[in-house]
Structure formats: C-alpha cells, structure tokens
C-alpha cells in the first residue's frame, strides 16, 4: 500500500527554480566601503509565483489539498496577485478579501484587475471589519458573507507557521554565503523563517536584517509571535531598521523611483518598487553610514519583480 508521504506534489508540475540564483554585483556604493553585495534572485523562482510568495504559498497550497483558498489584502497587494496566480496555475478557486468597501463601486486598479483576470473572486469589506479579521467571530462572518465556508484561510501577506517554515529553506540556501542577509518586510513571515534557516549549523555572527515597508513599529512583536508559532520560541540573530518605508505600504515618491531607475541601469535588474527598492535604498544608506564593517558580505533577497502601474502607486 502506498503511504500518504508518497503522494505526488501538486506543485511539482510548476517546475520552480530552486535554489534560486545568487548573483554578485559590483557597486561602488558598497565596494567603496569594503562591502561585497550579493543578490539572492528569488524573483526568478517562478514567473507567476515569484520570490517569497512561492516560499510562503507553497506549503499552504499543499495543506489546502484542493479546497478553495481565501486570503486578505489591500488594493495593491502582491500577496493577493500571487494567490490569484496560484489559483489559475493549479485550477484552484481563490477568494480575495479586499480592505475597503468603497472600492467595490470603483473600477478595478491594475493590481485587482490582474487578480480578477486570474479567476479570483473579490470580496470587499469595510476597514473596521478588516482590522478585526483575525477575531474568530469576525472571520466566521466574513466567510459566510463571501460564501466561502469550506475555504482554506491564509492570513494577510501569507504569513503563518507553514509559511515561516517554508521560508526557512531560503535561509538554508544562504548558509555560509553572506555575513548579513537582508530582506524587505511586510508581515514578517519571510524574515522569521529565513533567520531560522540561517541559524542551523552556522556561526553565530551570521545575521539577518529586515527593512520594513510599512510604518507603525509593530513588526518586531509580530516576528516573535510567528517564530513562537512555527518553532515554539525565538530563532536566530535578526534586527529591523524601520527608516526606509517612505511613508508606508504602496508609497514610494520621486526619490525612491529615481534610485530604483538608477539601480536598474547599473545592474540590469528590474526593481520592484514597494519592497525591493526600499530594501536596496536602505542598504545603500547603511553602507554609507558605515553600518557594515569592511570585509562584510551582504546578501539582498530580491523578493519580487515589477508589476506595471501598481508598483508606482503613491
């Protein structure tokens, strides 16, 4: 008799590129301070499920086991787009609960239009309800209103214990390859997992750095909570620098756009604005401040690729 562990992986047919490539770039803004810069090209894992979205969604897609997938996001959510793309690729029904009831009566922006084109059913809720979506009674009401009682629920940003453990492999792929591994942070799941992956079997001086793309100062507590749920306690050496969010999620501005355009020209790398540009901008600033000792190797995780107009929202 064939055991359950031998069941075929439903995601294998998508042929992800794992481990993702690790690319060295020469940039005088780092080299001038004796710092070596590597780019961990998670944006090349899969054209539809790029970067940390693959690592966070893959274990949840397996756990869903064919059930409809319901998740949450704002009007410019990369996570909603990735979930919708996964549904299309795997022929899996998806429901996106969108923050902002007022958006229901407006034309869809390019990001939400992409979700709808991939077959996602959009369900808009008012902002007060959205803020309380983790409350069991509120969640149950949302599921009823969305006619999604049988759905497998993935939290906003995809960050749950399964996703954290999925991102652990990212850290494992970078063991011994860099002194500092830096990643942009939205909900904190990627940093929580990659730090655990870095820790296993490594020297204690290897550390992770998170660059939050939202303001509010809530991430430190959230990352600790995620690690507690995934591992039963804290893992690894990590820190946050919250100076580079440019006003919050989906906010960029001329200075960041100019920086991203310049980085693209220098290194032939398409720079996603909402996460990756803020990460790279922060690392350049930190190098200029002398935050990295001479001889340090920094690996920047490229978690996504640009998406047309949605990445330039202000």
C-alpha positions in Angstrom: 0.0 0.0 0.0 1.3 3.5 -0.9 1.6 5.8 2.1 0.4 9.4 2.1 4.0 10.6 2.0 4.4 9.2 -1.5 1.6 11.2 -2.9 2.7 13.4 -5.8 3.4 17.0 -5.0 0.7 19.2 -6.7 3.2 22.0 -7.2 5.9 19.9 -8.9 4.4 20.5 -12.4 5.1 24.2 -12.0 8.9 23.5 -12.0 10.2 26.1 -9.6 13.8 27.2 -10.0 15.2 26.2 -6.6 17.6 27.0 -5.1 17.3 30.5 -6.6 20.4 32.0 -8.1 22.9 34.0 -6.1 24.4 36.8 -8.1 27.3 39.1 -7.2 27.1 42.7 -8.4 29.9 45.3 -8.2 28.6 48.6 -7.0 30.9 51.3 -5.8 28.5 52.4 -3.2 29.3 49.2 -1.4 32.7 48.4 -2.7 34.0 51.8 -1.7 33.3 50.8 1.9 34.8 47.4 1.5 31.4 45.6 1.4 30.6 42.9 -1.1 27.0 42.8 -2.4 25.1 39.6 -3.5 21.6 39.5 -4.9 19.5 36.4 -3.9 17.3 36.2 -7.0 14.1 34.8 -5.6 12.4 36.8 -8.3 13.4 34.0 -10.7 11.8 31.1 -8.8 8.7 31.1 -11.0 7.2 33.7 -13.4 3.8 33.5 -11.8 4.7 32.9 -8.1 7.9 35.0 -7.6 10.1 35.3 -4.7 8.9 34.9 -1.1 5.4 34.4 -2.5 6.4 30.9 -3.7 8.1 30.1 -0.4 5.1 31.2 1.7 2.3 30.0 -0.5 3.7 26.6 -1.5 3.2 24.9 1.9 -0.2 26.4 2.3 -1.3 25.3 -1.2 -0.3 21.7 -0.2 -2.2 22.0 3.0 -5.3 23.3 1.2 -5.4 20.0 -0.6 -7.7 21.3 -3.4 -10.0 23.4 -1.2 -10.8 27.0 -2.3 -8.2 29.4 -0.9 -9.3 32.6 0.8 -6.9 35.3 1.8 -6.7 39.0 2.5 -5.0 42.1 1.2 -5.2 45.8 0.2 -5.8 47.3 -3.2 -2.2 46.9 -4.2 -1.4 43.6 -2.5 1.3 41.5 -4.1 0.1 38.6 -2.0 -3.4 38.8 -3.5 -1.9 38.7 -7.0 0.3 35.8 -6.2 -2.6 33.8 -4.7 -4.8 34.5 -7.7 -2.0 33.4 -10.0 -1.6 30.2 -7.9 -5.3 29.5 -8.3 -5.0 29.9 -12.1 -1.9 27.7 -12.4 -3.4 24.9 -10.2 -7.0 25.3 -11.2 -7.9 26.2 -7.6 -10.7 28.6 -6.7 -9.5 31.7 -4.9 -11.3 34.4 -2.9 -9.6 37.7 -2.1 -11.0 39.7 0.8 -10.1 43.3 0.0 -9.7 46.1 2.5 -12.1 49.0 1.7 -15.8 48.5 1.0 -15.7 51.8 -1.0 -13.5 50.1 -3.7 -16.4 47.8 -4.7 -18.1 50.6 -6.6 -14.9 51.8 -8.4 -13.1 50.5 -11.5 -10.5 47.9 -10.5 -7.0 49.2 -10.4 -4.4 47.2 -12.4 -3.4 45.0 -9.4 -7.0 43.9 -8.6 -7.8 43.6 -12.3 -4.9 41.1 -12.5 -6.4 39.2 -9.6 -9.8 39.1 -11.3 -8.3 38.1 -14.6 -6.7 35.1 -12.9 -10.1 34.0 -11.6 -10.0 35.4 -8.1 -13.4 36.3 -6.7 -13.0 39.6 -4.9 -15.0 40.3 -1.7 -14.7 43.9 -0.4 -15.1 44.6 3.3 -15.2 47.9 5.3 -12.0 48.9 7.0 -13.3 48.3 10.5 -14.2 44.7 9.7 -10.9 44.2 8.0 -9.0 45.4 11.1 -10.7 42.7 13.2 -10.5 39.9 10.6 -8.4 37.7 13.0 -11.2 37.7 15.5 -12.9 34.3 15.2 -16.4 35.7 15.1 -15.5 38.4 12.5 -13.7 35.8 10.4 -16.7 33.5 10.5 -18.9 36.4 9.4 -16.6 37.2 6.5 -16.6 33.6 5.4 -20.4 33.5 5.4 -20.7 36.7 3.6 -18.2 35.6 0.9 -20.0 32.2 0.6 -16.6 30.6 1.4 -17.4 28.4 4.4 -15.3 25.5 3.1 -12.3 27.6 2.2 -8.8 27.2 3.4 -7.8 30.5 5.0 -4.4 32.1 4.6 -3.7 35.3 6.6 -2.8 38.7 5.1 0.6 38.6 3.5 0.6 34.8 3.7 2.4 34.8 7.0 1.5 31.8 9.2 3.5 29.0 10.7 3.5 27.0 7.5 4.8 30.0 5.5 7.5 30.7 8.1 8.8 27.1 7.8 8.6 27.4 4.0 10.9 30.5 4.2 13.4 28.5 6.4 14.7 27.0 3.2 15.7 30.5 1.9 18.0 30.8 5.0 19.3 27.3 4.4 20.3 28.2 0.8 22.3 31.2 2.2 24.1 29.4 4.9 27.7 30.4 4.9 27.3 32.6 1.8 26.9 36.0 3.5 27.5 37.7 6.8 24.3 39.7 6.6 21.1 38.6 4.8 18.7 41.5 4.2 15.1 41.3 3.2 12.2 43.8 2.9 9.4 43.0 5.4 5.7 43.4 5.1 4.1 41.0 7.6 7.4 39.5 8.8 7.0 35.8 7.8 9.9 35.7 5.4 12.4 37.2 8.0 11.0 34.9 10.7 11.7 31.8 8.6 14.9 32.7 6.8 16.5 33.6 10.2 15.7 30.1 11.4 17.2 28.6 8.3 20.4 30.7 8.7 20.8 29.6 12.3 21.0 25.9 11.8 24.7 24.8 11.9 26.1 28.3 11.3 28.4 30.5 13.2 26.6 33.0 15.4 28.0 36.1 13.6 25.7 35.4 10.6 22.6 37.6 11.0 19.5 38.8 9.2 18.3 42.4 8.7 14.7 43.3 7.9 13.7 46.6 6.2 10.0 47.2 7.0 8.0 48.7 4.1 5.1 49.7 6.4 5.3 52.2 9.2 3.9 51.6 12.7 6.7 49.7 14.6 4.6 46.5 15.0 6.9 44.0 13.2 9.2 43.1 16.0 6.4 41.7 18.1 4.8 40.0 15.1 8.0 38.3 14.0 8.5 36.9 17.6 4.9 35.7 17.5 5.4 34.0 14.2 8.6 32.2 15.3 6.8 31.1 18.5 4.0 29.6 16.5 6.4 28.0 14.0 9.2 26.8 16.3 8.0 27.2 19.8 10.3 30.1 20.5 12.8 32.6 19.1 15.3 31.7 16.4 18.4 33.4 15.1 20.0 36.8 15.2 17.9 39.4 13.5 17.1 43.1 13.6 14.9 45.7 11.9 15.7 49.2 10.5 12.4 51.0 10.0 13.7 54.2 8.5 13.1 53.3 4.8 9.3 52.8 4.4 8.8 56.1 2.5 5.6 56.8 4.3 4.1 53.3 4.3 2.9 50.5 2.1 2.3 51.4 -1.6 4.1 54.7 -1.1 7.2 55.5 -3.0 7.9 59.0 -4.2 10.3 60.6 -6.7 13.5 59.9 -4.7 12.8 56.2 -4.5 11.7 56.0 -8.1 14.9 57.7 -9.2 17.0 55.4 -7.1 15.3 52.3 -8.5 15.7 53.6 -12.1 19.4 54.1 -11.5 19.8 50.7 -9.9 18.1 49.1 -12.9 20.5 50.8 -15.3 23.6 50.0 -13.2 22.8 46.3 -12.8 20.2 45.3 -15.4 17.9 44.3 -12.7 14.1 45.1 -12.8 13.5 46.7 -9.4 10.1 46.2 -7.8 9.1 49.4 -6.0 7.0 48.5 -3.0 9.5 46.1 -1.4 12.8 45.6 -3.3 13.5 49.3 -4.0 13.1 50.2 -0.3 15.4 47.3 0.7 18.2 48.3 -1.7 17.8 52.0 -0.9 18.2 51.1 2.8 21.3 49.0 2.2 23.0 51.8 0.2 22.2 54.2 3.0 23.5 51.8 5.7 26.7 51.2 3.7 27.3 55.0 3.5 26.7 55.2 7.3 29.4 52.6 7.9 26.9 50.1 9.3 28.8 47.2 7.7 32.4 46.6 8.7 34.9 46.4 5.9 35.0 42.8 4.6 31.3 42.2 5.2 29.3 40.3 2.5 25.7 41.4 2.3 23.1 39.3 0.5 19.9 41.2 -0.5 16.9 39.0 -1.1 15.1 40.1 -4.3 11.6 39.0 -3.3 9.6 40.2 -6.3 9.6 41.8 -9.8 7.9 44.9 -11.0 4.2 45.0 -11.8 3.2 47.8 -14.2 1.3 50.7 -12.7 0.6 49.1 -9.3 4.3 49.3 -8.3 4.3 53.1 -8.7 1.3 53.8 -6.6 1.6 56.7 -4.2 
